[in-house]
Amino acid sequence: MAKADRNASLEHEMDEIRERLAGTIDQLLYRASPKTIAQRQIAAVKAVYVDVRTGQPRTDNIAKTVGGVVGAVTLIVVLRRLTAK
């Protein structure tokens, strides 16, 4: 009888482990899906420009980005004019 109880206990433990592994695999598949990755990246970018708690735009980060873009465009224009001469 003890051997049968031990076998039943082992089978039960194996079933529990199998269920946990199935759940882990499901989580990994969800986290690795391209759609989920894209959603996480979009949320990360939005968090830089919009305050998550209030929903208000973060003007400091927006101004930094605009300044960087304007500076890069200005640099390109100046370099093109210098090399065109």
N, C-alpha and C positions, 0 to 999 in steps of 0.2 A: 504494500500500500504506500509506503514511503517513497518508493521509486515513481509511482504513478503521480503522487502529489508533487514530487520534484519536477517531473516532466511537464505537468500542467503549469507549474510555476514558471518554468523556463519558457514554455510556449506563450504564456501571458506576457512575460517580460519582453520576448521577441516581438510580440504584437505591438506593445507600447513603443518600443524602439522604432519599429517600422512606421508607426503613425507619426512620431516626432520627425523622422527623416523625411517623410512625405511632406509634412508641413514646412520643414526647412527648405526643401527643394522648391515648393510652391512659392515661398518668399523670395528665394534667389531668382526664380524665373520672372517674378513680378518686378523685382528691383533692377534686373538686367534688361528688361524689355526696352526697346528704343523709345517707345511712347512715354514710358515712365521717366527715362533719363531726360528726355526733352522737357517734360513738365517740370522736373526738378531744376533744370538749368534756367528755364523761363522764370520760375519762382525766385531763383537766386539773383537773376538780373533785375527783376522787379523790386526785390528787397533793397537793392542799391539805390534805386531812384524813387521809391515810394516807402514811406514809413509804414511798417507792417501794422503797428498798433493803431495809428490814427487814420491811415489811408491818405495822408497829405503828401504832396511831392517833396522830395528832399532837394531843395534848391541848391544847396552847397555842392552836392554831387553832380547835379545837372549842370551847374555853372562850370565845374571842373572839366566835365566831358566836352561841353560846347567850346570852352577855351582851348582844349587840346586839339579839337577838330579844326577850329579856326586857325590856330597856330600851325598845324600841319599843312593846311591848304595854302596859307600865306607863304610858308617855306617853299612849297612846291612851285608856286607862282614866281617867287623871287628867283629861285634856281633856274627855272625855265627862261626867264628874261635874261639872266646873266649868261647862260650858255648860248642863247640865240644871237648874241651880239658878236 
